[in-house]
Amino acid sequence: MGKTIEKLALEKSHEIYKVDTVEERKALSNISTIEVAIEFSQPDAAVDNIKFCLDHNIPVLSGTTGWLEQKEEIDQYCLDKKGTFFYASNYSVGVNIFFRLNNWLAKVMNGFDSYGVSITETHHIEKKDAPSGTAITIAETIAEAVLRKDGWELDTVDEKKICIHSIRENDAPGTHVVKYSSPIDTIELTHTAHSREGFAKGALMVAEWLPGNNGILNMGNFLTTILS
């Protein structure tokens, strides 16, 4: 993702300060011209990276997943610093339209108890976390609307939980399938990425929009602005 974002940013004549290590990250404090930081790293590095940016008054957007048990802490840190922090589990505009469709369908399916619901996500083998952050976002939305479900679990057989299946394959940019199944029929909602470029383009669009905004932000804020 970082390489793809870098390629697209350079094509749009943006200037990039590339950071790969903690030592290089420290050098950021000496650069006053940085307008925004794009944080796509690893779960064990994300929190420190985000805090570093907030400490130095750099608006930061993150797409790293696998660390969200600390998101509440980061949100409060951002408020304390009066900073700007944007988080999305997925920056693809198509996926965020998919989120809205998923929300609508979940509200409809709450009235049909004969349907079970599951999610299958497929990603490249380099992806460290399972399930994906996108799958978790989908599951949390369903759990809020479908009252017979109490959260989600990976590969569960508990009928009260939404089952998420995670598959890792070579060169798989990302596919998410929401399946409602009954003895009579099956309803599926699917988003398939053909490359990582859609995610990178969305992240770059947010990065261009983020300077000048303040607080804790997400794709809902961004989409509302660009669609208004």
ZIZIVEN-V694501 format. One line per field, one symbol per residue. ss: DSSP state (H for helix, E for strand, L for the rest). psi: psi as a letter, one per 30 degrees, with the letter a starting at -180 (. if undefined). burial: b if it has 24 or more other ideal C-beta (glycine too) atoms within 12 Angstrom, else e. A space follows every 50 residues. Layout:
BEGIN
ss=???
psi=???
burial=???
END
This chain:
BEGIN
ss=LHHHHHHHHHHLLLLLLLLLLHHHHHHHHHLLLLLLEEELLLHHHHHHHH HHHHHLLLLEEELLLLLHHHHHHHHHHHHHHLLEEEELLLLLHHHHHHHH HHHHHHHHHLLLLLLEEEEEEEEELLLLLLLLHHHHHHHHHHHHHLLLLL LEEELLLLLLLEEEEEEEELLLLLEEEEEEELLLLEEEEEEELLLLHHHH HHHHHHHHHHLLLLEEELHHHHHHHHHL
psi=eeeeeeeeeefggkkkjkkfleeeeefffgjffkfkkjjjbleffeeeee eeeefghjkkkkgklggffgeeeeeeeeeefhajkkkkfkfkeeefeeee eeeeeeeeffgiffklklkkkkllffkelklleeeeeeeeeeeeejffki allkhlgjfflkkkkkkklkhjekkkkkkjklfelkkkkkkkkflfeeee eeeeeeeffekflkajlafeeeeeeff.
burial=bbebbbebbeeeeeebeebeeeeebeebeeeeebbbbbbbbebeebbbbb bbbbebbbbbbbbbbbbbeebeebbebbeebebbbbbbbbbbbbbbebbb bbbebbeebeeeeebbbbbbbbbeeebebbbbbbbbbbbbbbbebbeebe ebbbeeeeeebbbbbbbeeeeebbbbbbbbeeeeeebebbbebeebbbbb bbbbbbbbbbeebeebbbbebbbeeeee
END
